[in-house]
Each structure stands twice: as structure tokens, then as C-alpha cells.
Amino acid sequence: MTPPGASTGSTGAADAAPPAPPAAPPEPSGVPRQPGMLHIRFRAADGTPPSAGRFEQLLRLLAQFTPVIEALPPDAALADVRGALRYFDRDAAGIAELVRLRALAWHGVQCTIGIGANPLLARMAAQGAAPGEIRVVPDDADAVAAFLERRPASALYGVGPATARALCAYGLDSVGRIAAAPPATLQRILGAKTGRVVYERAHGIDPTPVTPNAAARSMAAEHRFAHDELDPDRRRRALLSLADGLGARMRASGQVARALTLTVRYADRSTTSRTRRLDGPTAHGPALTEAAYALHAALGLQRARVRSVALRAEDLCRAELAARQLTFDPADDRAHRIEAAVDRARARFGTGSVRPAATLGGAGRTPPPPPPGTKPPGPGAARP
């Protein structure tokens, strides 16, 4: 049973899995298969991502329909609802409509939802959807091929700017052309593993499961400039302060991050987000700062008017469960020892007692040095 007004292109209701298991059993012959992956993007009334507390409430709303939810902070989630289709007597589009209505009525949050047979198709459906829209990619080979064919190479999830440039150099500038290329050609261009993955995704194949997790697997800090900032040096100083603060918070909580996300908000309230996987799980300030600088440089902002910058440490895990690559570089060991001493000083004298020297250059709201004999002010660059 499909709810009235859900013009989503779904192929109708079907008998799917019982509500308990996350994966549906094979469909009987002659019954059309139903996509069951939802990619939900949340937006507040003013178009901004929801707060951390509201995001957790939205995840609890999704848990009313399925326990198989992968949080994608700060504003998205993946949900596998195949096990809920029979229980709610609705197809995936019907469940998505319930999620959309409840999020709007209970939390004042607008949902953009993409539905597909796997996380890749669900993500790409949500990418092209208008705010508040539910878009379905039917679980049919011809429909998937038609959906992907004319999209640019960079639209494929996991294909970054460097990979897209390499493909375009050989004339493979659309997903349809990538799908038509022999797998061996893609492997010669991109390497064996990446070429195989890109070939599969160009055909709409993504075996990645939805991995249930919790929203607490990330940690964020934001710096708001007093005025729209044009100076890249001041933005870098703000990033240094954010990375240093994030590293201190993770070390204090015994956690390390596997990825770092930079979000830049501009004067017109639009945002750009980029994520970088770290070389290894870390809470080391210099490693986080280096990744933040690389993300900032890759954006090529030039004369952009930046309202704020935010860093989010992603995919957190316990520090004792993460391996650290040992080196023979005495400078690396010295940096970790200095960092441990700084943490002890901050624990005793306060977080403002020790800061990176480069943050004292007047970035954004950083106050000037205090007069002699006065207590140094606390850091103003980062806020949780």
C-alpha cells in the first residue's frame, strides 16, 4: 500500500523479508524486486544541518522503522528498511514518506530521501533530489542504467577530483562511457583495485552493507569569523586552532579518528564539505592540522568570502584498539612527548595555558596578547 501523494516512481508493494532479519529473502519468481536502501539528508528550516542533539533525535525516529541505521554526521543517514516492508505493509517509498512527514511534524526538519537497491544508488538518488523530495531508483537493470548513463564521472560515489580527471583524460567523462569501457582498460588507468571498484559502481553495483553505528562516532569544532574572511592565512590559523583543540579533546577521551571532514560556510550561507581519510587512526595535533590544511588547499577558495570553518573528526575508535606506525624519526617521538607535556599542563592550568604560537596572529576572533601580569584568556577559536 503506497501512501497518497508519494509520486516517487516506485514499482509497487512486494512481499519482502520478515521484520526481524535486516536482509530480505529472495523474491518469488515473477514478483518485481523492491529497493530497500534509504539515504536521508536532514535540513533545518533555515537550510542548515541539524544540531547534534536534534540529529540524535532523528536517528531515534528512524529506529522506529529499522534497527539497521548507519549515521553519517552531521546531517545524513543510511537505513536498510527491507526487513520492515511487510511489517508496515508499505514499499520503501511509503516508509520514506512516513519518515519525511514525522521529521517535519515532530522536529521541523525537512528530509531529502533517495531510495535504491544499494547504498550507492540511494546516495546518488538523494544527490539529485530537490529539498524535501523522495526519489526512487527502481531495482531493475535497465532503469539503473538509464539513471546512471548521463551523469558525470565525478557523480559516482568514491570518485574524487583526481580520479575523475584521470578518466576524463581518456574521454571517459560520463558514467555511461565508463560502464561501456572494458574492465582491463579502467584497471590500466586507475590501478587494479580502483579500476574494478569504479567499473562495478558504473554498473550500479555496490556490495557495501549498511553498518549500524552511533552518532557519537564523531567530534566537531567550529570557528565563526567576526567578518566574512578573505585572507587564507587567517583561515589556516583558524584551522590550526580547531585541529589542535580536536586533538586535545580526543586524547582526553581516549579516542582517535580515522578521517577528517572540513566544512566551509560562505557569506551566502552555502556550504562545501570535503572528507579525507587519515594515514592511520590518530589524535596527534600535527597530523590533524596537516590533513586540515590539505583539505583547505584542495578547495581552491581564492577570493571566497568565508563566514565560518568547521572540522569534524570522523570514524572515532578507542585509542587502545588502534595501532600506531612506529618510525625511526626522533622528531616524531619528540613531538608526541611535547604533546603529552602540553596535555598535562592544560589539565593542571586550563586549556588556555598553552596554545600553538601561530594562532596568536590575530585569526578571526583570537584576542591580542594580554598585558604583562594578567592571566591569559581562554581560546576563542574553537567551540564544541
C-alpha positions as CSV (number, residue, x, y, z in Angstrom):
1,M,0.0,0.0,0.0
2,T,1.5,3.3,-1.1
3,P,0.5,6.5,0.7
4,P,-1.3,9.1,-1.3
5,G,0.8,11.8,-2.8
6,A,4.0,9.8,-3.0
7,S,4.9,10.3,-6.6
8,T,8.2,8.6,-6.4
9,G,8.3,6.2,-9.3
10,S,8.3,3.1,-7.1
11,T,7.3,-0.2,-8.7
12,G,4.6,-1.2,-6.2
13,A,4.4,-3.2,-3.0
14,A,6.1,-6.6,-2.7
15,D,6.4,-9.4,-0.2
16,A,9.8,-8.9,1.3
17,A,11.6,-10.1,4.4
18,P,10.1,-10.6,7.9
19,P,10.7,-7.6,10.2
20,A,13.4,-9.3,12.3
21,P,16.3,-10.0,9.9
22,P,17.9,-7.0,8.2
23,A,18.2,-8.8,4.8
24,A,15.2,-9.8,2.8
25,P,14.8,-13.4,1.4
26,P,14.7,-13.9,-2.4
27,E,11.6,-12.7,-4.1
28,P,9.3,-15.3,-5.7
29,S,9.5,-15.6,-9.4
30,G,7.5,-13.0,-11.3
31,V,7.3,-10.6,-8.4
32,P,9.2,-7.3,-9.0
33,R,12.0,-6.6,-6.6
34,Q,11.8,-3.6,-4.3
35,P,14.7,-1.3,-3.4
36,G,15.2,-1.1,0.3
37,M,18.1,1.3,1.0
38,L,17.3,4.8,2.1
39,H,19.7,7.7,2.1
40,I,18.2,10.5,4.2
41,R,19.6,14.1,4.3
42,F,18.2,16.3,7.0
43,R,17.9,20.1,6.8
44,A,16.6,22.6,9.4
45,A,14.0,25.2,8.3
46,D,16.8,27.7,7.5
47,G,18.6,25.2,5.3
48,T,21.4,24.4,7.8
49,P,22.3,20.9,9.2
50,P,20.5,20.0,12.4
51,S,22.2,20.3,15.7
52,A,23.9,17.3,17.3
53,G,21.1,16.8,19.7
54,R,18.4,17.1,17.0
55,F,20.4,14.7,14.8
56,E,20.3,12.0,17.6
57,Q,16.5,12.5,17.9
58,L,16.2,12.0,14.1
59,L,18.2,8.8,14.3
60,R,15.8,7.6,17.1
61,L,12.9,8.4,14.7
62,L,14.5,6.2,12.0
63,A,14.9,3.4,14.6
64,Q,11.1,3.2,14.8
65,F,11.3,1.6,11.3
66,T,14.5,-0.3,11.3
67,P,17.5,-1.1,13.6
68,V,19.9,-1.1,10.6
69,I,20.9,2.5,10.5
70,E,24.3,4.0,9.7
71,A,24.7,7.5,11.0
72,L,26.5,9.9,8.6
73,P,27.1,13.0,10.7
74,P,26.4,15.8,10.7
75,D,23.2,15.7,8.6
76,A,22.6,12.3,6.8
77,A,22.0,8.6,7.5
78,L,21.7,5.3,5.6
79,A,18.8,2.9,6.5
80,D,18.1,-0.6,5.3
81,V,14.3,-1.0,5.5
82,R,13.9,-4.3,3.6
83,G,13.0,-6.1,6.8
84,A,10.3,-3.5,7.6
85,L,8.3,-3.7,4.3
86,R,6.0,-6.5,5.2
87,Y,5.6,-5.3,8.8
88,F,4.4,-1.8,7.8
89,D,2.7,-3.1,4.6
90,R,4.4,-0.5,2.5
91,D,7.1,-0.3,0.0
92,A,10.3,1.7,0.6
93,A,8.8,4.9,-0.8
94,G,5.8,4.6,1.6
95,I,8.2,4.2,4.6
96,A,10.2,7.1,3.3
97,E,7.1,9.2,3.2
98,L,6.3,8.4,6.8
99,V,9.8,9.3,7.8
100,R,9.6,12.6,6.0
101,L,6.2,13.6,7.5
102,R,7.2,12.7,11.1
103,A,10.5,14.5,10.8
104,L,8.7,17.6,9.6
105,A,5.9,17.4,12.1
106,W,7.8,16.4,15.2
107,H,11.2,18.1,14.7
108,G,10.6,20.8,12.0
109,V,13.3,19.1,9.8
110,Q,13.0,18.6,6.1
111,C,14.2,15.3,4.6
112,T,15.5,14.7,1.2
113,I,15.4,10.9,0.6
114,G,17.0,8.7,-2.1
115,I,15.9,5.1,-2.4
116,G,17.9,2.4,-4.2
117,A,18.8,-1.2,-4.2
118,N,22.2,-0.4,-2.5
119,P,23.9,2.5,-0.7
120,L,25.4,3.8,-3.9
121,L,22.2,4.2,-5.8
122,A,20.4,5.6,-2.7
123,R,23.1,8.2,-2.2
124,M,23.1,9.2,-5.9
125,A,19.3,9.4,-5.9
126,A,19.4,11.8,-2.9
127,Q,22.1,13.9,-4.5
128,G,19.9,14.8,-7.5
129,A,16.7,15.2,-5.5
130,A,15.2,18.6,-4.6
131,P,14.9,19.6,-1.0
132,G,12.0,17.6,0.6
133,E,11.8,15.2,-2.4
134,I,11.7,11.4,-2.3
135,R,13.4,9.9,-5.4
136,V,13.4,6.2,-6.2
137,V,15.8,4.3,-8.5
138,P,13.9,1.0,-9.3
139,D,15.7,-2.3,-8.8
140,D,15.8,-3.0,-12.5
141,A,19.0,-3.2,-14.6
142,D,17.5,-1.1,-17.4
143,A,16.2,1.6,-15.0
144,V,19.6,1.7,-13.2
145,A,21.5,2.0,-16.5
146,A,19.2,4.9,-17.6
147,F,19.6,6.6,-14.2
148,L,23.4,6.5,-14.4
149,E,24.2,6.9,-18.0
150,R,24.3,10.7,-18.5
151,R,25.8,11.5,-15.1
152,P,29.3,12.9,-15.0
153,A,32.2,10.7,-13.8
154,S,32.5,12.8,-10.6
155,A,28.9,12.0,-9.6
156,L,29.9,8.4,-8.8
157,Y,30.3,8.0,-5.0
158,G,34.0,7.5,-4.2
159,V,35.3,9.1,-7.4
160,G,37.2,12.1,-6.3
161,P,38.6,15.0,-8.5
162,A,41.9,13.3,-9.2
163,T,40.2,10.0,-10.4
164,A,37.6,12.0,-12.4
165,R,40.4,14.0,-14.2
166,A,42.3,10.7,-15.0
167,L,39.1,9.2,-16.5
168,C,38.2,12.4,-18.5
169,A,41.7,12.5,-20.0
170,Y,40.8,9.3,-21.8
171,G,37.3,10.5,-22.8
172,L,35.5,8.7,-20.0
173,D,33.7,11.7,-18.8
174,S,30.3,10.1,-18.1
175,V,29.1,7.1,-16.1
176,G,27.7,5.6,-19.3
177,R,31.1,5.7,-21.1
178,I,32.8,4.3,-18.0
179,A,30.3,1.4,-17.9
180,A,31.0,0.7,-21.6
181,A,34.8,0.6,-21.2
182,P,36.4,-2.8,-20.7
183,P,37.4,-3.5,-17.1
184,A,41.0,-4.0,-18.1
185,T,41.1,-0.5,-19.5
186,L,39.9,1.0,-16.3
187,Q,42.4,-1.0,-14.3
188,R,45.3,0.2,-16.5
189,I,44.2,3.8,-16.0
190,L,43.3,3.7,-12.3
191,G,45.1,0.6,-10.9
192,A,43.7,-2.9,-10.3
193,K,41.6,-2.3,-7.2
194,T,40.3,1.2,-8.0
195,G,39.5,0.3,-11.6
196,R,37.5,-2.7,-10.5
197,V,35.5,-0.7,-8.0
198,V,34.8,2.1,-10.5
199,Y,33.7,-0.4,-13.1
200,E,31.2,-2.0,-10.7
201,R,29.8,1.3,-9.5
202,A,29.4,2.5,-13.1
203,H,27.0,-0.5,-13.4
204,G,25.2,0.3,-10.2
205,I,26.9,-2.5,-8.2
206,D,27.7,-1.7,-4.6
207,P,28.0,-4.7,-2.2
208,T,28.8,-2.4,0.8
209,P,26.4,-3.2,3.7
210,V,24.7,-0.6,5.9
211,T,26.7,-0.9,9.1
212,P,24.8,0.2,12.2
213,N,26.7,2.7,14.3
214,A,26.1,5.6,16.6
215,A,26.1,9.3,16.1
216,A,28.7,9.7,18.8
217,R,31.4,8.3,16.5
218,S,32.5,11.9,15.6
219,M,33.7,15.0,17.3
220,A,33.4,18.5,15.8
221,A,34.6,22.1,16.4
222,E,33.7,25.3,14.5
223,H,35.2,28.8,14.2
224,R,33.0,31.7,13.2
225,F,34.8,34.7,11.9
226,A,33.8,38.2,13.1
227,H,33.5,39.3,9.4
228,D,33.4,37.4,6.1
229,E,37.0,36.3,5.8
230,L,39.0,36.6,2.6
231,D,42.5,36.0,4.0
232,P,43.7,32.4,3.5
233,D,46.3,32.8,6.2
234,R,43.7,33.7,8.8
235,R,41.6,30.7,7.7
236,R,44.7,28.5,8.1
237,R,45.3,29.8,11.6
238,A,41.7,29.1,12.5
239,L,42.1,25.5,11.2
240,L,45.3,25.1,13.2
241,S,43.4,26.1,16.4
242,L,40.5,23.8,15.6
243,A,42.7,20.8,14.8
244,D,44.8,21.4,18.0
245,G,41.6,21.6,20.1
246,L,40.1,18.5,18.5
247,G,43.2,16.5,19.1
248,A,43.3,17.5,22.7
249,R,39.6,16.6,23.2
250,M,40.2,13.2,21.6
251,R,43.3,12.4,23.6
252,A,41.4,13.4,26.8
253,S,38.6,11.0,26.0
254,G,41.0,8.2,24.8
255,Q,39.8,8.3,21.2
256,V,41.4,8.5,17.8
257,A,40.0,9.5,14.4
258,R,40.3,7.7,11.0
259,A,39.0,10.6,8.9
260,L,38.7,14.4,9.0
261,T,35.9,16.5,7.4
262,L,36.2,20.2,6.6
263,T,33.0,22.2,6.2
264,V,33.3,25.8,4.9
265,R,30.3,28.1,5.1
266,Y,30.2,31.1,2.8
267,A,28.7,34.6,3.1
268,D,25.6,33.4,1.1
269,R,25.1,30.6,3.6
270,S,26.0,27.9,1.1
271,T,28.5,25.2,2.4
272,T,31.2,23.0,1.0
273,S,32.3,19.8,2.8
274,R,35.3,17.6,2.0
275,T,36.5,14.4,3.8
276,R,40.0,13.0,3.9
277,R,40.9,9.6,5.2
278,L,43.9,9.8,7.5
279,D,47.0,7.7,7.0
280,G,46.2,5.9,10.3
281,P,44.0,6.4,13.3
282,T,45.3,9.4,15.2
283,A,44.7,12.1,17.7
284,H,48.0,13.8,17.0
285,G,47.6,17.5,16.5
286,P,50.2,18.0,13.7
287,A,48.7,15.1,11.7
288,L,45.2,16.6,12.0
289,T,46.5,20.0,11.1
290,E,48.3,18.7,8.0
291,A,45.0,17.0,6.9
292,A,43.0,20.2,7.5
293,Y,45.5,22.3,5.5
294,A,45.3,19.8,2.6
295,L,41.5,19.9,2.6
296,H,41.6,23.7,2.6
297,A,44.1,23.9,-0.2
298,A,42.1,21.4,-2.3
299,L,39.1,23.7,-2.2
300,G,41.0,26.4,-4.1
301,L,38.9,29.1,-2.4
302,Q,41.0,32.1,-3.6
303,R,38.8,35.2,-3.0
304,A,35.8,33.4,-1.4
305,R,34.1,35.2,1.4
306,V,34.1,32.6,4.2
307,R,31.7,33.0,7.2
308,S,32.9,30.0,9.2
309,V,35.1,26.9,9.1
310,A,34.4,23.6,10.9
311,L,36.4,20.4,11.4
312,R,34.8,17.1,12.3
313,A,36.9,14.1,13.4
314,E,35.1,11.1,11.9
315,D,35.0,7.3,12.5
316,L,36.3,7.5,16.0
317,C,37.5,4.4,17.9
318,R,39.2,3.7,21.2
319,A,42.9,4.6,21.2
320,E,43.9,1.3,22.7
321,L,42.4,-0.5,19.8
322,A,44.3,1.5,17.2
323,A,47.8,0.6,16.0
324,R,50.4,3.3,15.7
325,Q,53.1,3.0,13.0
326,L,56.5,3.2,14.7
327,T,59.1,5.3,13.0
328,F,62.9,5.9,13.4
329,D,62.4,9.6,13.2
330,P,63.4,11.2,16.6
331,A,61.4,14.3,15.7
332,D,58.2,12.3,15.6
333,D,58.8,10.9,19.1
334,R,59.8,14.3,20.4
335,A,56.5,15.8,19.0
336,H,54.5,13.2,20.8
337,R,56.4,13.8,24.1
338,I,55.8,17.5,23.8
339,E,52.2,16.9,23.1
340,A,51.8,14.8,26.2
341,A,53.5,17.5,28.3
342,V,51.1,20.1,26.8
343,D,48.2,17.9,27.8
344,R,49.4,17.7,31.4
345,A,49.9,21.5,31.5
346,R,46.4,22.1,30.2
347,A,44.9,19.6,32.7
348,R,46.6,21.5,35.5
349,F,46.4,25.1,34.4
350,G,43.5,25.2,32.0
351,T,43.0,24.8,28.3
352,G,44.1,28.4,27.6
353,S,47.5,27.9,29.3
354,V,49.2,26.5,26.2
355,R,48.4,27.2,22.5
356,P,50.1,27.0,19.1
357,A,52.1,30.1,18.6
358,A,50.7,30.6,15.1
359,T,47.2,31.1,16.5
360,L,48.3,34.3,18.1
361,G,48.5,36.1,14.7
362,G,45.0,37.6,15.0
363,A,43.0,35.0,13.2
364,G,39.3,35.9,13.3
365,R,38.3,36.4,16.9
366,T,41.6,35.4,18.5
367,P,42.3,38.1,21.1
368,P,45.5,40.0,21.3
369,P,48.2,39.0,23.9
370,P,47.2,40.2,27.4
371,P,49.2,42.8,29.2
372,P,52.1,41.7,31.5
373,G,50.9,40.2,34.8
374,T,47.4,39.3,33.6
375,K,46.0,35.8,33.2
376,P,46.0,34.6,29.5
377,P,42.4,34.4,28.1
378,G,40.9,31.0,27.0
379,P,40.9,30.0,23.4
380,G,38.2,31.7,21.3
381,A,38.7,29.9,18.0
382,A,37.1,26.5,18.6
383,R,33.8,25.8,20.2
384,P,32.3,22.3,20.6
